[in-house]
């Protein structure tokens, strides 16, 4: 491989302009493809196969409207409550937004709040009406009892009267019969009328009495009929009362349902209690991942241009998070700092320009390639930025290693073209294998099974491959064009002096080249000291929590951060992290049973800890899918909200048995948990794969078993210390002001596995460049300790410069405009700093000194079985 790279270096040097123009043509092609294909980037990170994403996928089939994109707008009046004019202005502005293309609706907060208030009033009025109805029923029942008593008394009296009248009638009729019999006897005896007069008078009285009895009887019967009619009326009244009681019973059930819903939703508001903050929701026709950035921008622009009487308007992440520029101010400052380091090391502006030019060309090609691929592959806005970050750092470093070797050879008196070829065959060989370790680590991210993480790794690997290819071709071409101007005037003058050096001087310098460094003079102290320092740095790691960035992690001057803060202040932190809970039933819930079902579910959700409100949000057309918005008491990244997600999922069984429904949860917090669990599951496989592959590669390079193991052990110390530092800054809030951490919270969920992958590759870079020099000296007969010192003296300067360059580049990204990139940039910067200065320059040399010859031990049968890849390029010398 060294010979092949030597020839490639010579070819590039002899055909310098052809090589450079070829790369520029390739850049023009990839730029044209990126512009013409118009690849779209998304700010949404979806993970297939995890519970939260499965809920979203199911909703897209069963309830498409529920999966549409949405965003929140916050209206805030600093002085006093909203006036009628303010409300009218906001309403008019939202009506204009609703007319925009792809906007489904702009929900007016004042209308929603009025509906909420009307619902509460209906419940209160219902309770009053129910109490009044119950009183009326009670009064009616009392009146009915009195009426029934009166009728019973009347019936008794009439019955007694009729009985008396019947007896009287019978008596009168008996007496009348006797009188008539007496009169007949008198008439038959022929008695005179005077003799009959008394009996006739008795007869008249008796007949008059009978007539009176008949009259009284008729009156009593009439009264009895009236009582019968009254009994019918009372029966009817009783039926009405019974019906009223049934209606009241149903009204009580309905009221209880309403009170349950009111209890669950009473803390849900969209206009704050002091009426100076209002939340409007914008819903779109498409899914969030399918929305054009221009669609969201049109909403923001419309509301910013609206006449809102001086009312402040801010927008949530969903409406404002965008790809933006690849490089921000922080990244550019980092690049300038890298240029300064290069100038200090190389001593000439033209020498400084070569690594930067190579890196920029490589980054431009890789970034435009990624953007072109985005037309066919859905990828996040973080993906090209990560490629730029890695491409700049390794592109500068890889070119620097070749330039530095070339300069050293020129200073030793070697001819220009020969020096370029040899630099490419030796340092270029190390660059190739260093790049290969980074590529292995990045491509292996696909083992996580997390789509966007694997894709970021693959696209990052493309950036590394291009950076290596450019370092091995453009760098030799550029070195050929500038000739000996790569050396300063002093260095050129020193070249001629080099040839005149005495043998004594050369021996003195050779002796200085193996002078023991502190790590080899005090190896045990160096080992224990570095381990203790990194152990202390790793302490915060035990408290690490994982999550995804929310509005609170955005820069303080961003509208997303202001919207997040205003929402928390006006309504509570939970309104920034509402949990979407979806219930799916086997059979449809009838319209009559819907409210009862919703109230029972809302009550069950409210019974969980850390729930502020549980609001029925939507019902699918088939009435089998019900969506609830659960408002937690804590913010989206709080421990309480994370626990709430677990609690909701754990009650799934009781929901299923009680309501025949399965419960699913989605939203940012649920996604955080799922990503964390997914990463925890695949981390051992990922680590094992990367370390084993890289250990094998390092065994090939160094012809040793213990050195690769030592390299891997040092890397594990680097990772733990780095993650500890990340937790201290981004979760605990140490130095928060310096790094722009506005709301300390969980660490980016995929950051640990990403840092592990990238840092492993970069750590092996420094291992290769330092130890390859040691290997070269050991292979040429130097004693193990002398070889270690020689390798350190040979490569320390360029490794320190390369590490500082990476720290400045990555450090620039620690101040990125993208919240997702900032902790990655910080982690990589601190990781490189730790690995280069503590692990590779102190721990590894000290440990190798302790191991002595054993460090280079390799069983003969393995040595014979392995190919000789000659990474040091000894065959060229």
Secondary structure, DSSP 8 states (H G I E B T S, - for coil): -HHHHHHHHHHHHHTHHHHHHHHHHHHHHHHHHHHHHT--EES----TTSHHHHHHHHHHHH-GGGGS-EEEEEEE-SSSS--HHHHHHHHHHHHHHHTSTTEEEEE-HHHHHHHHHHHHHHHHHHHHHHHHHHHHHHHHHHHHHHHHHHHHHHHHHHHHHHHHHHHHHHHHHHHHHHHHHHHHHHHHHT--HHHHHHHHHHHHHHHHHHHHHHHHHHHHHHHHHHHHHHHHHHHHHHHHHHHHHHHHHHHHHHHHHHHHHHHHHTT--SB-TTSSEEEEEEEESS-GGG--HHHHHHHHHHHHHS--TT-EEEE-HHHH-----SS-HHHHHHHHHHHHHHHHHH-SHHHHHHHHHHHHHHHHHHHHHHHHHTTTS-EEHHHHHHHHHHHHHHHHHHHHHHHHHHHHHHHTT--HHHHHHHHHHHHHHHHHHHHHHHHHHHHGGGGG--HHHHHHHHHHHHHHHHHHHHHHHHHHHHHHHHGGGGS-HHHHHHHHHHHT--HHHHHHHHHHHT---HHHHSHHHHHHHHHHHHHHHHGGGGG--EE---GGGS-TTSHHHHHHHHHHHHH-GGGGS-EEEEEEESS---HHHHHHHHHHHHHHHHTSTTEEEEEEEEE-TTS-EEEEEEEESS-TTSHHHHHHHHHHHHTHHHHHHHHSEEEEEESHHHHHHHHHHHHHHHHHHHHHHHHHHHHHHHHHHHS-SHHHHHHHHHHHHHHHHHHHHHHHHHTS-TTTTTTT-SS---EETTHHHHHHHHHHHHHHHHHHHHHHHHHHHHHTT--HHHHHHHHHHHHHHHHHHHHHHHHHHHHHHTT-SSHHHHHHHHHHHHHHHHIIIIIIIIIHHHHHHHHGGGGG---HHHHHHS----TT-GGG-
